[in-house]
Amino acid sequence: MKSLFDSLPTEVKSSFSEPKIFGYNKAHRVPVDPSVGERILWYIPDRILDILDVVSFNLNYGPQIGFGVWVTRAVQVVAYTGANAGFGWYQKRQLGGHAESSAEIVIGPVGASAIAASKVGTGGIESTSRAIFFHTPYHDLYQEYRDYWSYGAKLGVLFAGFEVEVHLVEIADLLLGIFTFDFLNDDFAKSSRFKYTNLQKQNFKTFANTITDLDQKQKEEYQKQYPTVVEDSAPATVDPKATPKKKN
């Protein structure tokens, strides 16, 4: 797995292994260099998709109680617990369903959140299982499942609920996209999907998260247990004067 991960282009590896300020908003896609014709053909479809990225919503069914409102996750009030499933139009063009179990009491960027959840739909399979107390955009929860920079609300009463969000970073991507800038790497004209299965992509994410969480001592121990061939290392040489040792 490590050798396969190391063989990926630098920009692809960094998209998995380096926490980003924009977190979940940043798409995991391979950058490409489009022709003029491809830019023209994809311009209108990409702008339409950028518009669809701005708002997400979903309906929830199952035992739940509580509410939440936020203007980014730095300014939030959430008191909610539930175990539910549902369907909706999720961020990153994900039309499908979800299953989620969560418990949260948060004011501002401080508070306990524990969540285990997954989504499946037009965007593939996504999942998370995280606990967090201090909420920053670099936390794994906001890198792999939730948008830190959105504003929105959720409500759950007994066996029904809903959640709706407006994604501020996606609005910026929409406006810059008019001038063909794609800082979220989600335009079809300038990127393509990974040629890997969902399981392989999830394995890459798991490996990247594991490596990122290691401290220096743990990394050194990992390198001892799983040594790799360094590309720039000099090839082995054989002394022509050497002779095989005779057997007794």
N, C-alpha and C positions, 0 to 999 in steps of 0.2 A: 504494500500500500504506500509506504513512504517513497519508494523509488518511482512509483507511478505519479504521486503528488509532485515530487521534485521535477519530473519531466514536463510539467505543465508550463505554459508561458508565464512570465513574471507577473503580468497584470491579472492573470486568472488566479494564480496562487494568492496574491495579495487581496483579491476580492473575498476570499474565504478566511484567510489567516489574520488580516489586519483589521481591528475594530475601526469603524468609520463614524464620523460625526453625524452623518445622515442615516446611519444604521440600516434598518429594514427597508428604507426607501431605495437604497442602492441595489440595482438588479445584478444578479449573478449571471452575466452573459459574456460571450467572447467578443471583444471589439474587432471590427472588420473595416477595411478601407473600401468604401463603395465607389462605384463609377458615377459619373454625372447623371447618367440615365437612371440608375437606381435611386439616387437622391431625389430626383424629380418624381419618379413613380411612387415612392414611399412617403413623400412629404405630407399629402393630405391624410392618408391612413394613420400616420404617426401622430399628427395633430389631433385627430379624433380620439385616438387611444389615450393621448395625454389628458384630454378633457375627461374621459372616463376614469382616469386614475385619481381625480380630485376628491371624489366622495365614495365612501364605502358604508354599507349597512348590513345588518343581519338580524334575523328573528331567532329567539331562543325558546326551546321547550324543555321543561324539566324542573325539578325542585330548585328554587332560587329566591333570594330576598335581598334587597339592597338597591343602591343607586351609585352613580358616579358622574362627575362633570370635570372636565379638564380643558385648560388652554395651554397646551403642551403638558407633558408629564411633570414639568417643574412646578406647575401651578395646577394642582388637582385636589379634589376632595372625593374620596372613594370609600364606601363602606358596603361591601357586597360579598356574598358567598353563594355558591350554587354548583350543581352538577347537571349540565344540560347538553343538548344537541340542537342543531338548527341548520339553517341555510341562509344564503345571502350573496351579495356582491362584495367580496373582500378586496383589500388593497392588492396591488400588483396584478390586476385583471384576473382575479380568482373568482370565478362563478362556480359555486358548489356548496358543500356542507361542512360542518365542523362538529367536534365533540370536545367539551371543555369541563374541567373541574377546577374551581378557583376559590380562594378566600383572601380578601384584601381589606385592610384598614389603612388608608394613606391620607396624609394632609401635606400638600406641597410635594417636595421631593423626598420626604421622609415617611416611612411607614412600611408595614409588613405586607408583602404580596407573595402568594404561593400559587402557582398555576401549572397545570398539566393539560396540554391541549394539542389538537391536530386539526388540519384543514385538508380537504381533498377537492379537486375540481379542475378547471381549465388551466390552472397554473401548476398542476402537479400535486405533490404531497408535501406538506410542511408540518412540523411538530416542534414542541418545546416542553420542557419540564424544568422549571426554574423557581427559585425562592430569592427574594430580594428585599433589602431594607432601605438602602439609599439609592434613589432612582437617578441614574445618569444615562445619557444616550449611548455610552460605551458598554453598558451591561449586556450580557448575552441575550436577555429577554428582548431588548430593543434592537439587537442586531439580527435576530433570526425569526421574530414573530410579531412584534408590536411596533407601531410608529410612535416614537417619543415626541415628535414635533407636531402631532395632530391636535386639533381641538374637537371635542365631542362630548357625548353623554351616553349613559346606559341606565337601564331600569329593569329590575326583576321583581315580580310580585307573584308569589306562590308557584305556579307552573308555567308562567309565560313572561317573556321579556324581550327587549330589543337593545341594539347598540347602533349608533350612527357616528361617523367621523368625517371631518374635512381635513385633508392632508396638505399642510402649508408648504412643505418641500415640493410636493407634486405640483402645486400652483406655480412655484418658481420654475420648475422644469417645463411646465406648459408655456409660460411666457418666454423663456429663453429658447424653447423649441421653435418658436416663430422665426427666430434668426438662425435656426439649425444647430444651436448648441444643445448637447445632450449630456449633462453632467451626471444624470442618474443611470446612464448606460442602458436605457430601455427602448430606444428607437430601433425599429427593424431595419432601417437604412444603414445604421452604423454598428449593429451588433447581431449576433446569431446565438441561438440556444446551444447549450452543451450537447455534444454527441454522446451522452452517457445516460444510463438508466437512472431512475429516481433513487434506487438503492445505492448506486455508485456515487451519485451526487451527495446523498446523505452521509455516506462513508467519508467522503472528502471533508464535509463539514465537521463530522465527529472527530476526525483525525486533527483537523486544524484547531478545533476548540481545545483538544487535549494538549497539543504542543504549546498553544498560547498560554495555558494555565500552569505550565511547568516553570519552576524557578531554575536558576542557573545550575544548582547542584543536581536537580532532577534531570535536567537536559544532559549533563555530563554522564550521569548514570545510564540514561537512555542510549547515548551514543556508544557506551561501552558494551551494552547488551545487544545493540543492533547496529554494528559498524557498517558503513557504506563506502563504496569506492569513490574517491574524490576525482573529478574529471581532470583536474590540472595536475594530478600526481604523475610523477615520472614512471615510465614503464620499467618493469623488472629487467635486469640484464644478467647475462651468464658469462662467467669468467672462462675464456677459451682454454686457459691453462689448467683449469680444475679437472680432476680425474675422479671417477667414481671410487668410493671406498671399497676395498676388497673385503669379501666375506671370509671369516675364519673357518 
